[in-house]
Amino acid sequence: MTDVNKDSADGDALIALHFQNDICHPQGRIPFSLDRTTEAATRFLAASKRALEAARRSGWTVVHMHIAFAEDYSDLLRNCRLFLKTETLGALKRGSWGAGALAGFEPRPGEIFVIGNANSAFRRTGLEATLRERAVGRLNVMGLATQFSVEHTVRDGADMGYPVRLFADCCMSGDLAAHDASLRTLAMLAEVVSSDTVFRD
């Protein structure tokens, strides 16, 4: 996978959502974001690593979005089953191995790293202001789970006025039917593409 044409890369940001051990690693505590036993999961992680490296080579702004909570979950929202399940599983505690970056997806110096306690990368993180400061003109989104964090982030980005491109091969969920339905819905809000059509061989 090689760099994109430099002119087309100006103003692009890649938002990588929730590539964390509890969510992606075989020993992670959260089972519903990714079925780690499938070939689809292996392909998803490989495609996501390639896209991340290609975005770096192309000079894009890279954003790593993690979700994590206090040791006692005092900052966990208690309005929905999804968040409550995280506490039940004892997952994603700040500073823990589970909340940390999956190997190969660690933030590098100069890249944006934000931690939040909601689905969207934009909720209570200050990310929008940081992207405006860097003159980002288009968002490219990848990560998991598709029907939760990916969809929330794409919807918020579109509502902020950004053109959004979604890398379908770099998104995944433990519920493939929900994943497919979300991609169909998001096609009205974003350009849904395969990453290899952006980063040409």
C-alpha atoms as an extended CHARMM CRD file, in Angstrom:
* protein
*
       201  EXT
         1         1  MET       CA              0.0000000000        0.0000000000        0.0000000000  PROA      1               0.0000000000
         2         2  THR       CA              1.5690000000        3.2450000000       -1.1270000000  PROA      2               0.0000000000
         3         3  ASP       CA              0.9530000000        6.9040000000       -0.3930000000  PROA      3               0.0000000000
         4         4  VAL       CA             -1.9940000000        8.6960000000       -1.8960000000  PROA      4               0.0000000000
         5         5  ASN       CA             -1.4370000000       11.6190000000       -4.2190000000  PROA      5               0.0000000000
         6         6  LYS       CA             -0.2380000000       14.4540000000       -1.9910000000  PROA      6               0.0000000000
         7         7  ASP       CA             -2.7630000000       16.9790000000       -3.3090000000  PROA      7               0.0000000000
         8         8  SER       CA             -5.6450000000       14.6860000000       -2.3750000000  PROA      8               0.0000000000
         9         9  ALA       CA             -4.2290000000       14.1560000000        1.1160000000  PROA      9               0.0000000000
        10        10  ASP       CA             -4.1540000000       17.8310000000        2.1430000000  PROA      10              0.0000000000
        11        11  GLY       CA             -6.4290000000       18.4270000000        5.1100000000  PROA      11              0.0000000000
        12        12  ASP       CA             -7.2450000000       14.7610000000        5.7400000000  PROA      12              0.0000000000
        13        13  ALA       CA             -7.4920000000       13.2200000000        9.1980000000  PROA      13              0.0000000000
        14        14  LEU       CA             -7.7580000000        9.5360000000       10.0480000000  PROA      14              0.0000000000
        15        15  ILE       CA             -9.7670000000        8.7980000000       13.1900000000  PROA      15              0.0000000000
        16        16  ALA       CA             -8.9430000000        5.3410000000       14.5630000000  PROA      16              0.0000000000
        17        17  LEU       CA            -11.5820000000        4.2850000000       17.0760000000  PROA      17              0.0000000000
        18        18  HSD       CA            -11.0560000000        1.9370000000       19.9990000000  PROA      18              0.0000000000
        19        19  PHE       CA             -8.1210000000       -0.2090000000       18.9020000000  PROA      19              0.0000000000
        20        20  GLN       CA             -7.6660000000       -1.2650000000       22.5360000000  PROA      20              0.0000000000
        21        21  ASN       CA             -6.8320000000       -4.5520000000       24.2120000000  PROA      21              0.0000000000
        22        22  ASP       CA            -10.1370000000       -5.1090000000       26.0090000000  PROA      22              0.0000000000
        23        23  ILE       CA            -11.9520000000       -4.5390000000       22.7230000000  PROA      23              0.0000000000
        24        24  CYS       CA             -9.6600000000       -6.2200000000       20.1630000000  PROA      24              0.0000000000
        25        25  HSD       CA             -7.2430000000       -8.6100000000       21.9000000000  PROA      25              0.0000000000
        26        26  PRO       CA             -8.1810000000      -12.3110000000       22.2770000000  PROA      26              0.0000000000
        27        27  GLN       CA             -7.8040000000      -11.9010000000       26.0440000000  PROA      27              0.0000000000
        28        28  GLY       CA             -9.8210000000       -8.6860000000       26.1610000000  PROA      28              0.0000000000
        29        29  ARG       CA            -12.8290000000       -8.3980000000       28.4410000000  PROA      29              0.0000000000
        30        30  ILE       CA            -15.3800000000       -7.0990000000       25.9170000000  PROA      30              0.0000000000
        31        31  PRO       CA            -16.8040000000       -9.8180000000       23.6390000000  PROA      31              0.0000000000
        32        32  PHE       CA            -19.3920000000       -7.9240000000       21.6130000000  PROA      32              0.0000000000
        33        33  SER       CA            -17.2400000000       -5.5410000000       19.5610000000  PROA      33              0.0000000000
        34        34  LEU       CA            -15.1790000000       -8.1310000000       17.6930000000  PROA      34              0.0000000000
        35        35  ASP       CA            -15.3830000000      -11.9100000000       17.2620000000  PROA      35              0.0000000000
        36        36  ARG       CA            -11.6570000000      -12.5600000000       17.5230000000  PROA      36              0.0000000000
        37        37  THR       CA            -11.9720000000      -16.1750000000       16.3070000000  PROA      37              0.0000000000
        38        38  THR       CA            -13.0270000000      -15.2970000000       12.7690000000  PROA      38              0.0000000000
        39        39  GLU       CA            -11.0440000000      -14.6950000000        9.5950000000  PROA      39              0.0000000000
        40        40  ALA       CA            -13.0550000000      -11.5050000000        9.1830000000  PROA      40              0.0000000000
        41        41  ALA       CA            -11.5250000000      -10.1590000000       12.3930000000  PROA      41              0.0000000000
        42        42  THR       CA             -8.0370000000      -11.0040000000       11.1750000000  PROA      42              0.0000000000
        43        43  ARG       CA             -8.6580000000       -9.2600000000        7.8580000000  PROA      43              0.0000000000
        44        44  PHE       CA            -10.1290000000       -6.2290000000        9.6090000000  PROA      44              0.0000000000
        45        45  LEU       CA             -7.1220000000       -5.7560000000       11.8810000000  PROA      45              0.0000000000
        46        46  ALA       CA             -4.6500000000       -6.2570000000        9.0180000000  PROA      46              0.0000000000
        47        47  ALA       CA             -6.4740000000       -3.7540000000        6.7910000000  PROA      47              0.0000000000
        48        48  SER       CA             -6.6470000000       -1.2550000000        9.6580000000  PROA      48              0.0000000000
        49        49  LYS       CA             -2.9050000000       -1.4880000000       10.3100000000  PROA      49              0.0000000000
        50        50  ARG       CA             -2.1720000000       -0.9390000000        6.6270000000  PROA      50              0.0000000000
        51        51  ALA       CA             -4.4830000000        2.0790000000        6.4930000000  PROA      51              0.0000000000
        52        52  LEU       CA             -2.9080000000        3.5800000000        9.6220000000  PROA      52              0.0000000000
        53        53  GLU       CA              0.5980000000        3.2460000000        8.2260000000  PROA      53              0.0000000000
        54        54  ALA       CA             -0.4510000000        4.6140000000        4.8220000000  PROA      54              0.0000000000
        55        55  ALA       CA             -2.1040000000        7.6200000000        6.4530000000  PROA      55              0.0000000000
        56        56  ARG       CA              1.1300000000        8.3170000000        8.3260000000  PROA      56              0.0000000000
        57        57  ARG       CA              3.2000000000        8.0930000000        5.1630000000  PROA      57              0.0000000000
        58        58  SER       CA              0.7870000000       10.4200000000        3.4210000000  PROA      58              0.0000000000
        59        59  GLY       CA              1.1520000000       13.0860000000        6.0900000000  PROA      59              0.0000000000
        60        60  TRP       CA             -2.4170000000       12.9120000000        7.3710000000  PROA      60              0.0000000000
        61        61  THR       CA             -3.4380000000       14.0490000000       10.8240000000  PROA      61              0.0000000000
        62        62  VAL       CA             -3.8550000000       10.8410000000       12.8270000000  PROA      62              0.0000000000
        63        63  VAL       CA             -6.2900000000       10.6420000000       15.7240000000  PROA      63              0.0000000000
        64        64  HSD       CA             -6.3970000000        7.7580000000       18.2030000000  PROA      64              0.0000000000
        65        65  MET       CA             -9.6580000000        7.6610000000       20.1320000000  PROA      65              0.0000000000
        66        66  HSD       CA             -9.8100000000        5.4600000000       23.2350000000  PROA      66              0.0000000000
        67        67  ILE       CA            -12.6860000000        4.9070000000       25.6040000000  PROA      67              0.0000000000
        68        68  ALA       CA            -11.7920000000        4.4300000000       29.2700000000  PROA      68              0.0000000000
        69        69  PHE       CA            -13.2140000000        4.9390000000       32.7280000000  PROA      69              0.0000000000
        70        70  ALA       CA            -12.0860000000        5.6220000000       36.2800000000  PROA      70              0.0000000000
        71        71  GLU       CA            -11.1400000000        2.6630000000       38.4750000000  PROA      71              0.0000000000
        72        72  ASP       CA            -14.4690000000        2.9400000000       40.3210000000  PROA      72              0.0000000000
        73        73  TYR       CA            -16.4410000000        3.7920000000       37.1450000000  PROA      73              0.0000000000
        74        74  SER       CA            -17.5610000000        7.0580000000       38.7050000000  PROA      74              0.0000000000
        75        75  ASP       CA            -17.4100000000        8.7120000000       35.2670000000  PROA      75              0.0000000000
        76        76  LEU       CA            -19.3310000000        5.9760000000       33.4660000000  PROA      76              0.0000000000
        77        77  LEU       CA            -22.6690000000        7.0720000000       32.0070000000  PROA      77              0.0000000000
        78        78  ARG       CA            -25.4950000000        4.9510000000       33.4130000000  PROA      78              0.0000000000
        79        79  ASN       CA            -28.1780000000        5.7570000000       30.8910000000  PROA      79              0.0000000000
        80        80  CYS       CA            -27.8500000000        2.6880000000       28.6350000000  PROA      80              0.0000000000
        81        81  ARG       CA            -27.0520000000       -1.0050000000       28.7080000000  PROA      81              0.0000000000
        82        82  LEU       CA            -23.9290000000       -0.6430000000       26.5870000000  PROA      82              0.0000000000
        83        83  PHE       CA            -22.0800000000        1.4430000000       29.1720000000  PROA      83              0.0000000000
        84        84  LEU       CA            -23.3940000000       -0.5730000000       32.1280000000  PROA      84              0.0000000000
        85        85  LYS       CA            -22.1080000000       -3.7830000000       30.5180000000  PROA      85              0.0000000000
        86        86  THR       CA            -18.5810000000       -2.3430000000       30.5530000000  PROA      86              0.0000000000
        87        87  GLU       CA            -18.6930000000       -2.0500000000       34.3340000000  PROA      87              0.0000000000
        88        88  THR       CA            -20.1700000000       -5.5370000000       34.7060000000  PROA      88              0.0000000000
        89        89  LEU       CA            -17.2500000000       -6.9290000000       32.7050000000  PROA      89              0.0000000000
        90        90  GLY       CA            -14.6800000000       -4.8880000000       34.6510000000  PROA      90              0.0000000000
        91        91  ALA       CA            -13.3300000000       -3.5350000000       31.3780000000  PROA      91              0.0000000000
        92        92  LEU       CA            -11.5560000000       -0.4120000000       30.1270000000  PROA      92              0.0000000000
        93        93  LYS       CA            -10.2610000000        0.9710000000       33.4100000000  PROA      93              0.0000000000
        94        94  ARG       CA             -7.8700000000        3.8850000000       32.8930000000  PROA      94              0.0000000000
        95        95  GLY       CA             -4.2460000000        2.8290000000       33.1730000000  PROA      95              0.0000000000
        96        96  SER       CA             -5.0240000000       -0.8740000000       32.7670000000  PROA      96              0.0000000000
        97        97  TRP       CA             -3.6880000000       -3.1960000000       30.1030000000  PROA      97              0.0000000000
        98        98  GLY       CA             -7.2280000000       -3.5750000000       28.7810000000  PROA      98              0.0000000000
        99        99  ALA       CA             -7.6560000000        0.1510000000       28.1910000000  PROA      99              0.0000000000
       100       100  GLY       CA             -4.2740000000        0.3850000000       26.4800000000  PROA      100             0.0000000000
       101       101  ALA       CA             -3.5600000000        0.3720000000       22.7690000000  PROA      101             0.0000000000
       102       102  LEU       CA             -3.5720000000       -2.9010000000       20.8830000000  PROA      102             0.0000000000
       103       103  ALA       CA             -0.0900000000       -3.7720000000       19.6190000000  PROA      103             0.0000000000
       104       104  GLY       CA              0.4930000000       -2.0660000000       16.2900000000  PROA      104             0.0000000000
       105       105  PHE       CA             -1.9720000000        0.7420000000       17.0240000000  PROA      105             0.0000000000
       106       106  GLU       CA              0.0180000000        2.7440000000       19.5670000000  PROA      106             0.0000000000
       107       107  PRO       CA             -0.0820000000        6.5420000000       19.1690000000  PROA      107             0.0000000000
       108       108  ARG       CA              3.1680000000        8.1260000000       17.9690000000  PROA      108             0.0000000000
       109       109  PRO       CA              4.6200000000       11.5010000000       18.9070000000  PROA      109             0.0000000000
       110       110  GLY       CA              2.7590000000       14.3050000000       17.1660000000  PROA      110             0.0000000000
       111       111  GLU       CA             -0.4100000000       12.2900000000       16.7040000000  PROA      111             0.0000000000
       112       112  ILE       CA             -3.6370000000       13.2210000000       18.4950000000  PROA      112             0.0000000000
       113       113  PHE       CA             -4.6410000000       10.9470000000       21.3690000000  PROA      113             0.0000000000
       114       114  VAL       CA             -7.9730000000       11.4900000000       23.0760000000  PROA      114             0.0000000000
       115       115  ILE       CA             -9.7240000000        9.5190000000       25.7970000000  PROA      115             0.0000000000
       116       116  GLY       CA            -13.4640000000        9.7820000000       26.2570000000  PROA      116             0.0000000000
       117       117  ASN       CA            -16.3350000000        8.0660000000       28.0270000000  PROA      117             0.0000000000
       118       118  ALA       CA            -18.8760000000        8.0750000000       25.1860000000  PROA      118             0.0000000000
       119       119  ASN       CA            -19.3440000000        6.4840000000       21.7780000000  PROA      119             0.0000000000
       120       120  SER       CA            -18.4870000000        9.4980000000       19.6440000000  PROA      120             0.0000000000
       121       121  ALA       CA            -14.9150000000       10.7280000000       19.3540000000  PROA      121             0.0000000000
       122       122  PHE       CA            -16.2980000000       14.2680000000       19.6170000000  PROA      122             0.0000000000
       123       123  ARG       CA            -18.2520000000       14.0400000000       22.8720000000  PROA      123             0.0000000000
       124       124  ARG       CA            -16.4800000000       15.9140000000       25.6900000000  PROA      124             0.0000000000
       125       125  THR       CA            -13.0180000000       15.3830000000       24.1540000000  PROA      125             0.0000000000
       126       126  GLY       CA            -12.2110000000       18.7460000000       22.5840000000  PROA      126             0.0000000000
       127       127  LEU       CA            -11.3750000000       16.9290000000       19.3530000000  PROA      127             0.0000000000
       128       128  GLU       CA            -13.3230000000       19.2650000000       17.0830000000  PROA      128             0.0000000000
       129       129  ALA       CA            -11.3140000000       22.2990000000       18.2070000000  PROA      129             0.0000000000
       130       130  THR       CA             -8.0460000000       20.4120000000       17.7200000000  PROA      130             0.0000000000
       131       131  LEU       CA             -9.0040000000       19.4090000000       14.1780000000  PROA      131             0.0000000000
       132       132  ARG       CA             -9.9920000000       22.9810000000       13.3450000000  PROA      132             0.0000000000
       133       133  GLU       CA             -6.6150000000       24.1930000000       14.6110000000  PROA      133             0.0000000000
       134       134  ARG       CA             -4.9060000000       21.7600000000       12.2510000000  PROA      134             0.0000000000
       135       135  ALA       CA             -7.0640000000       22.8890000000        9.3170000000  PROA      135             0.0000000000
       136       136  VAL       CA             -8.4840000000       19.4230000000        8.7480000000  PROA      136             0.0000000000
       137       137  GLY       CA            -10.9160000000       19.4760000000        5.8520000000  PROA      137             0.0000000000
       138       138  ARG       CA            -12.0420000000       15.8450000000        5.6390000000  PROA      138             0.0000000000
       139       139  LEU       CA            -12.4920000000       13.0240000000        8.1230000000  PROA      139             0.0000000000
       140       140  ASN       CA            -11.6380000000        9.3990000000        7.4240000000  PROA      140             0.0000000000
       141       141  VAL       CA            -13.0250000000        7.0170000000       10.0310000000  PROA      141             0.0000000000
       142       142  MET       CA            -12.2220000000        3.4300000000       10.9650000000  PROA      142             0.0000000000
       143       143  GLY       CA            -12.5760000000        1.2450000000       14.0280000000  PROA      143             0.0000000000
       144       144  LEU       CA            -15.2010000000       -0.5330000000       16.0500000000  PROA      144             0.0000000000
       145       145  ALA       CA            -17.8820000000       -1.2710000000       16.8230000000  PROA      145             0.0000000000
       146       146  THR       CA            -19.4640000000       -0.1230000000       13.5840000000  PROA      146             0.0000000000
       147       147  GLN       CA            -22.9970000000        0.3540000000       14.8680000000  PROA      147             0.0000000000
       148       148  PHE       CA            -21.8660000000        2.1620000000       18.0100000000  PROA      148             0.0000000000
       149       149  SER       CA            -18.7010000000        4.2840000000       18.0870000000  PROA      149             0.0000000000
       150       150  VAL       CA            -18.0930000000        4.3890000000       14.3480000000  PROA      150             0.0000000000
       151       151  GLU       CA            -21.6520000000        5.4070000000       13.5640000000  PROA      151             0.0000000000
       152       152  HSD       CA            -21.7760000000        8.0120000000       16.3440000000  PROA      152             0.0000000000
       153       153  THR       CA            -18.5140000000        9.5710000000       15.1690000000  PROA      153             0.0000000000
       154       154  VAL       CA            -19.5320000000        9.6610000000       11.5040000000  PROA      154             0.0000000000
       155       155  ARG       CA            -22.8910000000       11.2110000000       12.3630000000  PROA      155             0.0000000000
       156       156  ASP       CA            -21.3090000000       13.8890000000       14.5620000000  PROA      156             0.0000000000
       157       157  GLY       CA            -18.6170000000       14.6450000000       11.9890000000  PROA      157             0.0000000000
       158       158  ALA       CA            -21.2090000000       15.0340000000        9.2440000000  PROA      158             0.0000000000
       159       159  ASP       CA            -23.3360000000       17.3000000000       11.4430000000  PROA      159             0.0000000000
       160       160  MET       CA            -20.2800000000       19.4970000000       12.0510000000  PROA      160             0.0000000000
       161       161  GLY       CA            -19.9960000000       20.0190000000        8.3140000000  PROA      161             0.0000000000
       162       162  TYR       CA            -17.0610000000       17.7500000000        7.5320000000  PROA      162             0.0000000000
       163       163  PRO       CA            -17.0000000000       15.5860000000        4.4330000000  PROA      163             0.0000000000
       164       164  VAL       CA            -16.6090000000       12.0990000000        5.9240000000  PROA      164             0.0000000000
       165       165  ARG       CA            -15.1230000000        9.0200000000        4.3410000000  PROA      165             0.0000000000
       166       166  LEU       CA            -15.6570000000        5.6660000000        6.0420000000  PROA      166             0.0000000000
       167       167  PHE       CA            -13.2270000000        2.7880000000        5.4560000000  PROA      167             0.0000000000
       168       168  ALA       CA            -15.6110000000       -0.1670000000        5.3690000000  PROA      168             0.0000000000
       169       169  ASP       CA            -12.8550000000       -2.7970000000        5.3970000000  PROA      169             0.0000000000
       170       170  CYS       CA            -11.4170000000       -1.1750000000        8.5180000000  PROA      170             0.0000000000
       171       171  CYS       CA            -14.6430000000       -1.3170000000       10.5260000000  PROA      171             0.0000000000
       172       172  MET       CA            -15.9960000000       -4.2940000000       12.4380000000  PROA      172             0.0000000000
       173       173  SER       CA            -18.5050000000       -5.5190000000       14.9950000000  PROA      173             0.0000000000
       174       174  GLY       CA            -19.2200000000       -8.7360000000       16.8370000000  PROA      174             0.0000000000
       175       175  ASP       CA            -22.6710000000       -8.4970000000       15.2450000000  PROA      175             0.0000000000
       176       176  LEU       CA            -22.1220000000       -8.6870000000       11.4970000000  PROA      176             0.0000000000
       177       177  ALA       CA            -25.7810000000       -8.0710000000       10.6720000000  PROA      177             0.0000000000
       178       178  ALA       CA            -25.6790000000       -4.8200000000       12.6590000000  PROA      178             0.0000000000
       179       179  HSD       CA            -22.3530000000       -3.9490000000       10.9860000000  PROA      179             0.0000000000
       180       180  ASP       CA            -23.8230000000       -4.3840000000        7.5050000000  PROA      180             0.0000000000
       181       181  ALA       CA            -26.9660000000       -2.4300000000        8.3840000000  PROA      181             0.0000000000
       182       182  SER       CA            -24.8960000000        0.4170000000        9.7970000000  PROA      182             0.0000000000
       183       183  LEU       CA            -22.7600000000        0.6490000000        6.6580000000  PROA      183             0.0000000000
       184       184  ARG       CA            -25.9110000000        0.8570000000        4.5180000000  PROA      184             0.0000000000
       185       185  THR       CA            -27.2800000000        3.6490000000        6.7090000000  PROA      185             0.0000000000
       186       186  LEU       CA            -24.0220000000        5.5900000000        6.8400000000  PROA      186             0.0000000000
       187       187  ALA       CA            -23.7710000000        5.6300000000        3.0450000000  PROA      187             0.0000000000
       188       188  MET       CA            -26.2260000000        8.5490000000        3.2100000000  PROA      188             0.0000000000
       189       189  LEU       CA            -23.9020000000       10.5020000000        5.5120000000  PROA      189             0.0000000000
       190       190  ALA       CA            -20.4330000000        9.4730000000        4.3620000000  PROA      190             0.0000000000
       191       191  GLU       CA            -18.5470000000        8.1150000000        1.3950000000  PROA      191             0.0000000000
       192       192  VAL       CA            -18.2570000000        4.4260000000        2.2200000000  PROA      192             0.0000000000
       193       193  VAL       CA            -15.1470000000        2.9910000000        0.5390000000  PROA      193             0.0000000000
       194       194  SER       CA            -12.4960000000        0.3260000000        0.8930000000  PROA      194             0.0000000000
       195       195  SER       CA             -9.2180000000        1.7190000000        2.1950000000  PROA      195             0.0000000000
       196       196  ASP       CA             -7.2710000000        0.1970000000       -0.6890000000  PROA      196             0.0000000000
       197       197  THR       CA             -9.1240000000        2.4660000000       -3.1190000000  PROA      197             0.0000000000
       198       198  VAL       CA             -7.7380000000        5.4740000000       -1.2210000000  PROA      198             0.0000000000
       199       199  PHE       CA             -4.2120000000        4.2010000000       -0.6200000000  PROA      199             0.0000000000
       200       200  ARG       CA             -3.3190000000        2.8180000000       -4.0050000000  PROA      200             0.0000000000
       201       201  ASP       CA             -0.9500000000       -0.1040000000       -4.4750000000  PROA      201             0.0000000000
